[in-house]
Amino acid sequence: MIISSLVFIRLTHTQKVGTHKVLHMGFILRSEGIQRCNSEGVYIAADFSTIPRDDFELICHTLAEGIPLVATYWAGKRRSYVGYCKRYKSPPEHRYGEKGAVHIGHAVVLIGAGMKKGKRFFYFLNSWGKKFCPRKNKRGETIAGGIGKIAEGDLTKNVVRLSHPNESGGERRLEDQSGMAISRCNYLLMKAMVGQCSAEGIRKVREAEKSGKIQAGKSFDTSYSL
């Protein structure tokens, strides 16, 4: 198991796909920052980029370096009853199509990773404090909480990496954009997993957008690649 020391950032729910909300959260952290709880200091991310959610090795390596990672999953009713450091199992996506249910996503901060019987999982820090995944003593008093566990396959988007000072986001850097439309490059960086789009493909899409050959849109085919 790997546990990283990081700045805890309070995050909000992401409704429906929520990709644009995660992106704009990163833009704000990179440009304006966020004030830490009970402190006058402001945390500003030098840059932000993504790691494919199925690149378990790179995610573990990044956590070991103490770099904050933001992940998202589908929220269900059972998450309110998860025990301390116990796994939360997201409802299957197809269930949201039943009875007019609305997609509700949730963003958390990854703080660790592990593997048991060949199954990969992550530990995450939630924004609900000790009320989430409470750990109680023999007297029934809550002494710790806020940490849950989720399977690798339950992540809905690629993991967002917040860079240390004077560090660039590299070839997977998320580009600034205005409005609610998501650029094709940012969409690929947020959704495409390992093997779905190469670094060269992302570079070509980035160049095509800068030249005006392709325009930003609200959604794109996730199988798009070059």
N, C-alpha and C positions, 0 to 999 in steps of 0.2 A: 504494500500500500504506500502511496505517496501523498503527503500532505503539504500544501504550500502556504506560506504566510503572505497575506495580501490585504489590501484595503477593501473593506466591505462597502458595496454600493447598493443603496435601496433601489429596487427595480419594480416596475409596474407590470400589470397583466398585458398580454398582447392578444387582442381579439382577432378572430379569423386567422389568416396566414400570419399577419403581424410583422412581416419582413421589413416593411417600411419603418415601423416603430423601433425595431432593433437598430436599423441603420441610423435613424435620427438620434437615437440615444448615443450612439458612437460619435456622431458629428458634434453633439453638444459636449461630450467629454473631451473631445480633441480640441475644440475651439474655446469653450468657456469653462469647462471643468465643473466639479461639484464639491460643495463644502462638506467636510467630514463632520460627523456627529459630535457635538460638544467641543467643537474646535473652530478656530478662525481660519485654519489652513484650508486651502483649496487643492483638490486633487485634479490634475489635468493629464490626460493620456497624451503622450508624445505622438502617437499614431494608433490606428486600429486596422486590423486585417482579419483574415479567417483561416481556420484550419479545418480540412474536411472532417466531418463528424465520425467517419469510419477510419481515420488515421490514428489509431489507438496509440501507437508508439510515439508519434510526434506530440500528441496531447499529453502523454505521461511525461515526456521530456520537458515540455513547456511548464507543466505544473511543478516539476522538480526544481525549475529555475525561479519559482516564486512569481510567475507572471499571471495576472488575473485573466480568467477565461469565462465568458458568458455563454450559457447554453439555454435552450428552450425545449419545452415538452408540452404535450396536450394535458390540460388540467381536467381532473375528474373529482367526484365527490369524495372518493376514498382518501385523497391526499391529506385531509384534515385528521385522519385517524392513524397515520403512519407512526410507528414507534421510532425511538431514537436510533439513528444510523441504520434503519431498516429500509428495504427497497420499496419504492413507490412504483406501481405498475400502471402505466398510462392506459386509458381506454383505447381500443383499436380505432383507427381513423374512420373506418366504414360506419361505425356506430353513430357518428355525427350526422349521417344522412338519414337516420331513422327518427321519425316523429318530429322532424323539423328542428333537431338539436343544433345549437350554435357552436362553432369551433371556438374554444377558449384556450389560448396558450399562456404559458407562464415562463418568465425568465428568472434564472438563478445563476449563482457564481459557483463554478466547479472548484473544488479544493483538494480533490484526491482521486485516485483511480486504483482499481484492483482487478483480479481475475480469480474466479472460483469454479472449479470443474469445467474449465474451458470457456466460461461465460464472462464477458467483460462488463464492468460497471464503473460508475463514477460516484463519488461522494460530492454533495453540493450543499451550499449555504443558502438558506431561504431568507426572505426579508420579514418573516413573521416573528422573529425572536424566539424565546424559549417556548412559546405556545405551539410551535411547530415541532413535531418529533420530540416530545418532551422526555427527559430522562429523570426518573424520580427515585428518591431514597426510600428506605423502609417505612418512613413515616408518611409517605405519599407526597412529599414536597418536591417540587420541580427544581432540580439543581443544574440542569443543562438542557440544551435544545437547539433547534434551528438547523440541524444537520440531517440530511436524508441521503438516500442512495437510489440510483436509477440505472437501468440497463443501457448499454451503448445504443442498442437499436431503438430506444424510445426517444432519442433526441430528434427533433423535427427540422432543425437547420444546422448548418455548419457552425462550429464554435467560433466565437468572436474573441480575438486576442488583443489586449490593451498593452501597448508598448511602453517600455521603460523610458526615462528621459534620454533624449538624443539618439533614440533608436527608431529606425524606419520600419514601416510595415512590409517592405519588400515587394515582391512580385504579386502578393495576394492582398495588397493594400486596397481598402475600400475608398473609392473616389467621392469627393463632395458632389452633392446634387441638390437641387431645389424642388420644392413641391412634393407631391405624393408619388409621382412617377418614379419607377426604379429603372436605372440604366441596365442594359443587358449584361454588362460586365459585372456590376454589383450583384445582380440576380444570380449569375453563375457562381460567383464567389460565395454567396450565401447558401446555395442549394446543391450545386454539383459535387458529388462525392468522388473519391479516388477512382481514376479511370474514366470518368464521364467527361472530363474536360482537362486537357493538359495545360501546363504553364505556357506553352507556345500558343495554344488556342486562346487562352485568356489574353495574352499579349496582342494577338491579332484583333480580337474583339475590342480591346481598349483603343487600339490605333484606328479601327474603323469608326468608332464612336467619335473620336476626336476629329476625324476628317469629315464627319457628317454623313457617312455612308449608311449608318444604321441609327435609328432614333430610340430614345428611351420609351418605355411602355410600362403598363401596370403588371403584366405577367408575360412569361415566355415559356416555351417548351423546355422542360428540364433536361431533355436528351440532346439539346443543342450542343454541338462540339465542332472543333476544327482540327 
